[in-house]
């Protein structure tokens, strides 16, 4: 097992420079925490020039930790680093007229803007949608709020703060996750932030496509709760058609058996049989042909009714094998997969072949590993080519670009 301290030795290097199909786009990133930075990060990975605008104290996660043990400078935390690679940073105090003007000049050069501050914050500073649209009518302005923005569809909760857990709860995710209806749980990864981020990136690209035809940008907003509701579409379908939503069932799934997580001798593996041929193949591979004709397990409907019988048979077999042995026995015949965390990703050949782990170099501490863009393009590969910006690292560079543009337009 590799240590996290040497995991970078098994990761792909950063790319030499930006590629990706979004080269030529410029996105202004006025975001903090997770949802907004995650949205802008995906656009940066796909080649967009993303300029992170930060106040004098930096984005809220920049100095919040965690840190590597050898990081004495602490220019950015792990939480900031993981979702702000490939970006340039400029520090602007938007309470000052001079910096407001610099911001609006930057807007004039941009195709899109993403922000996830409380509704009205940038408007009160004089750099919200109206000011940005006046300076650049083609700009697509995207925002992420817990309950959306009052401009498009005012919610009575518009002023409420929202976080991942609240979005998962109100969006139907918690109600359908857990051991049973009395023991509901959130999903582990913060999908209440990351999924709205992805939807915002998608919506921004759709609006940019439209702006090509019309010459006019638009204001788009994504509510975190709405995004979680769309993730709960199966529950809505069941309620609409059957009068009941999805119920929490642990790791099982309603309507299919077996379809579960099973303990092995050294971990866990997922085994599923979505069709009858899969079930028969599984029974043969584990030496239980008797289950094919057993009245309790001879059809999927019977297996669903007798789920404990199925899980006991499969669980009894799996716990005598290592995870690797379970996967080797069933792989490429019956749907199977090991339960992984980051410590297993380092050693998996699929992860290596897809270059899903990338080594990020830092000038003041050891290399770290981040997840690569999962979208693979044949001609314009997305990827990580620039490390994490220190606060205002590119301020001079960006101001010089704006000055050159003004000089050119005056000439």
C-alpha positions as CSV (number, residue, x, y, z in Angstrom):
1,X,0.0,0.0,0.0
2,X,1.4,3.4,-1.0
3,X,1.5,6.3,1.5
4,X,-0.2,9.6,0.6
5,X,3.3,11.1,1.0
6,X,4.5,9.3,-2.1
7,X,1.3,9.0,-4.1
8,X,2.5,11.7,-6.4
9,X,5.2,9.3,-7.7
10,X,2.4,7.2,-9.2
11,X,0.4,10.1,-10.7
12,X,0.5,11.6,-14.2
13,X,2.5,14.9,-14.6
14,X,0.8,18.2,-15.3
15,X,0.4,19.1,-19.0
16,X,2.8,21.5,-20.6
17,X,0.1,24.1,-21.3
18,X,-3.6,24.7,-21.8
19,X,-5.4,22.6,-24.4
20,X,-9.1,21.7,-24.2
21,X,-12.0,22.9,-26.4
22,X,-12.6,26.0,-24.4
23,X,-9.4,27.8,-25.3
24,X,-10.1,31.4,-26.2
25,X,-12.9,31.7,-23.6
26,X,-12.4,34.0,-20.6
27,X,-14.3,33.4,-17.4
28,X,-14.4,35.7,-14.4
29,X,-14.6,33.6,-11.2
30,X,-16.0,35.5,-8.2
31,X,-16.7,32.5,-6.1
32,X,-15.9,30.9,-2.7
33,X,-16.3,27.7,-0.9
34,X,-17.1,24.7,-3.1
35,X,-19.9,25.0,-5.6
36,X,-18.7,28.1,-7.5
37,X,-15.0,27.2,-7.6
38,X,-15.9,23.7,-8.7
39,X,-17.9,25.1,-11.7
40,X,-15.1,27.4,-12.8
41,X,-12.5,24.7,-12.3
42,X,-14.2,22.5,-14.9
43,X,-14.1,25.3,-17.4
44,X,-10.5,25.9,-16.6
45,X,-9.6,22.3,-17.0
46,X,-11.2,22.4,-20.5
47,X,-9.0,25.3,-21.5
48,X,-10.8,28.5,-20.5
49,X,-8.8,31.4,-19.1
50,X,-10.3,31.6,-15.7
51,X,-9.5,34.6,-13.6
52,X,-10.1,34.3,-9.9
53,X,-11.1,37.6,-8.3
54,X,-10.3,37.6,-4.6
55,X,-10.7,40.3,-2.0
56,X,-7.8,41.5,0.2
57,X,-8.2,38.6,2.7
58,X,-8.5,36.0,-0.1
59,X,-11.3,33.5,-0.8
60,X,-12.8,32.0,2.3
61,X,-11.1,28.6,1.9
62,X,-7.7,29.9,0.9
63,X,-6.3,30.0,4.5
64,X,-8.6,27.5,6.2
65,X,-6.4,24.3,6.0
66,X,-5.5,21.6,5.8
67,X,-1.8,22.0,5.0
68,X,1.0,19.6,4.1
69,X,3.5,19.1,7.0
70,X,6.3,20.9,5.1
71,X,4.2,23.9,4.1
72,X,5.6,26.8,6.2
73,X,4.4,29.5,3.8
74,X,0.7,28.5,3.9
75,X,-0.3,30.5,0.7
76,X,-3.3,28.3,0.1
77,X,-4.9,25.4,1.8
78,X,-5.7,21.9,0.5
79,X,-9.4,22.9,0.3
80,X,-8.5,25.8,-1.9
81,X,-5.9,24.0,-3.9
82,X,-8.1,21.1,-5.0
83,X,-10.6,23.2,-6.9
84,X,-8.6,26.3,-7.9
85,X,-5.9,24.8,-10.1
86,X,-5.5,26.2,-13.7
87,X,-6.7,29.6,-12.6
88,X,-5.1,33.0,-12.4
89,X,-5.6,35.2,-9.3
90,X,-6.1,38.9,-9.0
91,X,-6.8,40.7,-5.8
92,X,-9.5,43.5,-6.0
93,X,-11.1,45.4,-3.2
94,X,-14.6,45.9,-4.7
95,X,-15.4,48.5,-2.0
96,X,-12.9,50.8,-3.7
97,X,-13.8,52.7,-6.9
98,X,-10.5,52.1,-8.6
99,X,-10.8,48.3,-8.1
100,X,-14.4,48.3,-9.2
101,X,-13.4,50.0,-12.4
102,X,-10.6,47.4,-12.9
103,X,-13.2,44.6,-12.4
104,X,-15.6,46.1,-14.9
105,X,-12.7,46.5,-17.4
106,X,-12.0,42.8,-16.9
107,X,-15.7,42.1,-17.5
108,X,-15.4,43.8,-20.9
109,X,-12.8,41.2,-21.9
110,X,-14.8,38.2,-20.6
111,X,-17.3,35.8,-22.1
112,X,-18.7,34.6,-18.8
113,X,-18.8,35.2,-15.1
114,X,-19.6,32.9,-12.2
115,X,-20.4,33.9,-8.7
116,X,-21.9,32.2,-5.7
117,X,-22.2,35.0,-3.1
118,X,-25.4,35.8,-1.3
119,X,-28.0,37.4,-3.6
120,X,-27.5,41.1,-4.0
121,X,-24.0,41.3,-2.6
122,X,-22.3,42.3,-6.0
123,X,-25.3,44.5,-6.9
124,X,-24.8,46.5,-3.7
125,X,-21.1,46.9,-4.6
126,X,-22.1,48.2,-8.0
127,X,-20.6,45.3,-10.0
128,X,-23.6,42.9,-10.3
129,X,-25.5,41.7,-13.3
130,X,-26.8,45.2,-14.3
131,X,-23.4,46.8,-14.2
132,X,-21.7,43.9,-15.9
133,X,-24.3,43.7,-18.7
134,X,-24.1,47.4,-19.3
135,X,-20.3,47.1,-19.8
136,X,-20.5,43.9,-21.8
137,X,-23.9,43.0,-23.3
138,X,-22.5,39.6,-24.6
139,X,-21.5,38.5,-21.1
140,X,-23.2,35.4,-19.7
141,X,-23.6,35.9,-15.9
142,X,-24.1,32.7,-13.9
143,X,-24.8,32.4,-10.2
144,X,-25.3,29.6,-7.7
145,X,-27.4,30.2,-4.7
146,X,-29.0,27.8,-2.2
147,X,-32.5,28.7,-3.3
148,X,-31.8,30.5,-6.5
149,X,-31.8,34.2,-7.4
150,X,-34.9,36.4,-7.1
151,X,-34.3,37.8,-10.6
152,X,-35.5,34.6,-12.4
153,X,-37.8,32.9,-10.0
154,X,-38.1,34.4,-6.5
155,X,-38.2,31.8,-3.7
156,X,-39.5,32.7,-0.3
157,X,-36.2,31.2,1.0
158,X,-34.0,33.3,-1.3
159,X,-32.2,34.9,1.6
160,X,-31.6,31.7,3.5
161,X,-28.0,30.5,3.7
162,X,-27.6,27.0,2.3
163,X,-24.9,24.3,2.4
164,X,-24.5,20.8,1.0
165,X,-26.4,19.1,3.8
166,X,-29.4,21.5,3.5
167,X,-29.5,21.0,-0.3
168,X,-29.4,17.2,0.0
169,X,-32.1,17.3,2.7
170,X,-34.6,19.6,0.9
171,X,-33.7,18.1,-2.5
172,X,-34.9,14.6,-1.6
173,X,-31.5,12.9,-1.4
174,X,-31.4,12.3,2.4
175,X,-35.0,10.9,2.4
176,X,-34.0,8.1,0.0
177,X,-30.6,7.3,1.5
178,X,-29.7,5.3,4.6
179,X,-30.4,1.9,6.2
180,X,-34.2,2.4,6.5
181,X,-36.8,5.2,6.8
182,X,-35.9,5.6,10.5
183,X,-32.1,6.0,9.8
184,X,-31.7,8.4,6.9
185,X,-28.3,9.7,5.8
186,X,-26.7,12.2,3.5
187,X,-24.5,11.1,0.6
188,X,-20.9,11.2,1.7
189,X,-19.4,13.4,-1.1
190,X,-20.7,16.9,-1.0
191,X,-23.0,16.5,-4.1
192,X,-25.1,19.4,-2.8
193,X,-22.3,21.6,-4.0
194,X,-20.5,19.8,-6.8
195,X,-23.6,18.9,-8.8
196,X,-25.0,22.5,-8.8
197,X,-21.4,23.5,-9.9
198,X,-21.5,21.1,-12.9
199,X,-25.0,22.3,-13.8
200,X,-23.9,25.9,-13.7
201,X,-20.9,25.1,-16.0
202,X,-23.3,23.4,-18.4
203,X,-25.8,26.2,-18.3
204,X,-23.1,28.8,-18.9
205,X,-21.9,27.0,-21.9
206,X,-25.4,26.7,-23.3
207,X,-26.0,30.4,-22.9
208,X,-22.6,31.2,-24.5
209,X,-23.7,29.1,-27.5
210,X,-26.9,31.1,-27.7
211,X,-25.0,34.4,-27.4
212,X,-23.0,33.5,-30.5
213,X,-26.3,33.8,-32.5
214,X,-27.9,36.7,-30.7
215,X,-24.9,38.8,-29.6
216,X,-26.7,39.1,-26.2
217,X,-25.7,37.5,-23.0
218,X,-28.1,36.5,-20.2
219,X,-28.4,36.0,-16.5
220,X,-28.7,32.3,-15.4
221,X,-29.0,30.9,-11.9
222,X,-28.9,27.5,-10.4
223,X,-30.4,26.7,-7.0
224,X,-28.6,24.0,-5.0
225,X,-31.9,22.6,-3.8
226,X,-33.2,22.4,-7.4
227,X,-30.1,20.6,-8.5
228,X,-30.6,18.0,-5.8
229,X,-34.2,17.5,-6.8
230,X,-33.1,16.6,-10.3
231,X,-30.7,14.0,-8.8
232,X,-33.8,12.5,-7.1
233,X,-35.6,11.9,-10.3
234,X,-36.1,8.2,-9.7
235,X,-37.8,9.0,-6.4
236,X,-40.1,11.5,-8.1
237,X,-40.9,8.9,-10.8
238,X,-41.9,6.3,-8.3
239,X,-44.0,8.7,-6.4
240,X,-45.8,9.9,-9.6
241,X,-46.4,6.3,-10.9
242,X,-46.7,4.2,-7.8
243,X,-47.7,6.6,-5.0
244,X,-44.6,6.2,-3.0
245,X,-41.1,7.7,-3.2
246,X,-37.9,5.7,-3.1
247,X,-37.3,4.4,0.4
248,X,-33.9,4.0,2.1
249,X,-32.6,0.5,1.6
250,X,-29.0,0.6,2.7
251,X,-26.8,-0.4,-0.3
252,X,-29.5,-2.4,-2.0
253,X,-31.7,-1.0,-4.8
254,X,-35.5,-1.3,-5.1
255,X,-36.6,-3.9,-7.6
256,X,-33.3,-5.8,-8.2
257,X,-31.7,-8.6,-6.3
258,X,-28.8,-9.2,-5.8
259,X,-27.6,-5.6,-6.1
260,X,-25.6,-4.8,-2.9
261,X,-22.3,-4.3,-1.2
262,X,-20.9,-7.4,0.3
263,X,-18.1,-7.7,2.9
264,X,-15.0,-9.6,1.7
265,X,-12.1,-11.1,3.7
266,X,-10.2,-7.7,3.4
267,X,-12.8,-5.1,2.3
268,X,-16.0,-4.9,0.3
269,X,-17.2,-5.5,-3.2
270,X,-20.3,-4.6,-5.1
271,X,-22.2,-7.5,-7.0
272,X,-25.2,-6.9,-9.2
273,X,-27.3,-9.1,-11.5
274,X,-29.6,-6.8,-13.5
275,X,-30.8,-9.7,-15.8
276,X,-31.6,-13.4,-15.4
277,X,-28.6,-14.6,-17.4
278,X,-26.4,-12.7,-15.1
279,X,-28.0,-14.4,-12.1
280,X,-27.4,-17.9,-13.6
281,X,-23.8,-17.1,-14.4
282,X,-23.2,-15.8,-10.9
283,X,-24.7,-18.9,-9.4
284,X,-22.4,-21.1,-11.5
285,X,-19.3,-19.0,-10.6
286,X,-19.8,-19.2,-6.9
287,X,-20.8,-22.9,-7.0
288,X,-24.4,-22.4,-6.1
289,X,-26.3,-23.8,-9.1
290,X,-29.0,-24.9,-6.7
291,X,-30.1,-21.2,-6.3
292,X,-31.1,-21.2,-10.0
293,X,-34.0,-23.6,-9.4
294,X,-34.7,-22.7,-5.7
295,X,-38.3,-21.4,-5.6
296,X,-37.2,-18.5,-3.4
297,X,-34.6,-17.3,-5.9
298,X,-35.6,-18.6,-9.3
299,X,-36.8,-15.2,-10.6
300,X,-35.9,-11.6,-9.8
301,X,-39.3,-10.9,-8.3
302,X,-38.8,-13.9,-5.9
303,X,-35.3,-12.8,-5.1
304,X,-36.5,-9.3,-4.2
305,X,-39.1,-10.8,-1.9
306,X,-36.4,-13.1,-0.4
307,X,-33.6,-10.6,-0.4
308,X,-32.1,-12.0,3.0
309,X,-31.7,-15.4,1.4
310,X,-29.8,-14.0,-1.6
311,X,-27.6,-11.8,0.5
312,X,-26.8,-14.5,3.0
313,X,-25.7,-16.8,0.1
314,X,-23.6,-14.2,-1.7
315,X,-22.3,-12.7,1.6
316,X,-21.2,-16.2,2.8
317,X,-19.3,-16.7,-0.4
318,X,-17.7,-13.3,-0.6
319,X,-16.4,-13.2,3.0
320,X,-14.2,-16.2,2.3
321,X,-12.5,-14.4,-0.5
322,X,-10.4,-11.3,-0.7
323,X,-11.8,-8.4,-2.7
324,X,-9.3,-9.1,-5.5
325,X,-10.4,-12.8,-5.6
326,X,-14.1,-11.7,-5.8
327,X,-13.3,-9.4,-8.7
328,X,-11.1,-11.9,-10.5
329,X,-13.8,-14.6,-10.2
330,X,-16.7,-12.5,-11.5
331,X,-15.0,-9.8,-13.5
332,X,-16.1,-9.4,-17.2
333,X,-18.9,-11.9,-16.6
334,X,-21.1,-10.6,-13.8
335,X,-21.2,-6.9,-12.9
336,X,-18.8,-6.5,-10.0
337,X,-16.6,-3.8,-8.5
338,X,-14.3,-3.3,-5.5
339,X,-15.2,-0.6,-3.0
340,X,-12.4,2.0,-3.4
341,X,-11.1,5.0,-1.7
342,X,-8.2,7.3,-2.7
343,X,-5.7,4.8,-1.2
344,X,-6.8,2.2,-3.8
345,X,-7.0,4.6,-6.7
346,X,-3.2,5.0,-6.6
347,X,-2.7,1.3,-7.5
348,X,-5.6,0.7,-9.9
349,X,-4.7,0.1,-13.6
350,X,-7.9,1.8,-14.8
351,X,-7.1,5.0,-12.9
352,X,-3.6,4.9,-14.3
353,X,-4.7,4.3,-17.9
354,X,-7.2,7.1,-17.7
355,X,-4.7,9.5,-16.1
356,X,-7.3,10.4,-13.4
357,X,-4.6,11.3,-10.9
358,X,-2.3,14.2,-11.6
359,X,0.7,15.4,-9.7
360,X,0.6,19.1,-8.9
361,X,3.9,20.8,-8.2
362,X,4.2,23.5,-5.6
363,X,7.2,25.8,-5.0
364,X,6.9,25.8,-1.2
365,X,5.9,22.2,-0.3
366,X,5.8,18.6,-1.6
367,X,3.9,17.7,-4.7
368,X,0.2,16.7,-4.1
369,X,-2.3,14.7,-6.2
370,X,-5.6,16.0,-7.6
371,X,-8.3,14.3,-9.7
372,X,-8.1,15.0,-13.4
373,X,-10.9,16.2,-15.6
374,X,-13.0,13.1,-16.3
375,X,-14.1,14.3,-19.8
376,X,-11.8,12.9,-22.4
377,X,-11.5,14.7,-25.8
378,X,-9.8,13.1,-28.8
379,X,-8.5,16.3,-30.3
380,X,-8.4,18.9,-27.5
381,X,-7.6,17.0,-24.3
382,X,-8.6,18.7,-21.1
383,X,-6.2,18.6,-18.2
384,X,-4.2,20.3,-15.5
385,X,-1.4,22.5,-16.7
386,X,-1.1,25.3,-14.1
387,X,-0.7,24.9,-10.3
388,X,-2.6,26.8,-7.6
389,X,-2.3,30.6,-7.6
390,X,-1.1,32.5,-4.6
391,X,-3.2,35.5,-3.7
392,X,-2.8,38.2,-6.5
393,X,-0.1,36.1,-8.1
394,X,-1.3,37.2,-11.6
395,X,-2.5,40.7,-10.6
396,X,0.3,42.6,-12.4
397,X,0.0,40.4,-15.5
398,X,-3.7,40.9,-15.8
399,X,-3.6,44.6,-15.2
400,X,-0.9,44.8,-17.9
401,X,-3.2,43.0,-20.3
402,X,-6.0,45.4,-19.6
403,X,-3.7,48.4,-20.1
404,X,-2.5,47.0,-23.4
405,X,-6.1,46.5,-24.5
406,X,-7.0,50.1,-23.6
407,X,-3.9,51.4,-25.3
408,X,-4.8,49.4,-28.4
409,X,-8.3,50.6,-28.5
410,X,-7.2,54.2,-28.1
411,X,-4.7,53.9,-30.9
